[in-house]
Amino acid sequence: MELPNRAALAPMTNRQSASDGTLSDMERRWLVRRAQGGYGLLSTCAASVCHEGRAWQGQLGITEANMPGLTALAAELIAHGAAPFVQLHHGGREAKFAPGLRLSTVDGEGVRGATPADLERVVDAFVVAARRCEAAGFSGVEIHGANGYLFTQFLAPRDNPRTDAWGGDLAGRAKLLRDTTRAVRAATSSRFAVGVRISPVDIGSRRGLVLDDAQVLARWLADDGIDFLHLSLTDASGAPPLEDTDEPVATVIRRALPASVALVAAGGIQTAADVGRAMAAGVDIVATGRVAIPHPDWPTEVTQPGWSPLPPPWTRQHLASVDVGEKLFEYLQLFRGLVEGGRPA
């Protein structure tokens, strides 16, 4: 697969889908406008693979009923030059909109430890969703193994005290993610890209995620057939927190991967200087989230000498002009200082 450039739109929660997960016109416009703006790789938000994994209201769902909308979306994004991807997601204990008790590693308040049958059902759900995405015409999928959701709950030592095949050492804690990755790779064609997003180190949560484990996991996932690995970071070009190293995370992980696996990274990338530092650290594709909200044309704008991003708080009027829908605007108001009328900085 050849991408038109190294700019990726990171998977971003936008809460614009219908209550049943159906793609809305607001969400379609949000994505299409960024494809028109020049993003070479463009991902949907984290899309639920099953009802028991839904983590928020307005989350996109990869359901059979949603296939007409997904098919039309993929075709429209491709028509504007982007390679469209879907991020496949299961919230685990964060699946606040799941019916009944939520799945996690072990029993707890409002959650229950997943049984082997539960985990087999999760793997199957990812496989079915990936097949639907390929049938709809998307270029690939990204399995969401980062940011505290189901796969991270199994990977993090402090969240996974299990003593069975899905716990214990790193091999056990990585089993669910690896089983899912291998199953998705086997169920889709060689023309369809499969990647994984991970949190390679702890970011504020102190869940025991360390860089040494992330290197091993990266090598394993490469063996499992991934085409790209996506790092979720606060600084895509910086050294990790809580680690005894001055090397950027991306440099360490790039060294662990074969050349055939692309490295994507998100975290703090806004300016041309940010892009340069990330690529110098070993990143192949830079993924942007925050800056893409007010700047759908960022891939072109960032190449202009002296360009700088619009500082927040962003106005409702400006965001509406760049196809940020009302539901997404309301969601952005939850973040400090980001938009007018939101939480104060």
Summary of the structure (lengths in Angstrom):
residues: 345
radius of gyration: 18.9
end to end distance: 42.0
largest distance: 55.9
contacts: 1222
relative contact order: 0.12
helix: 37%
strand: 16%
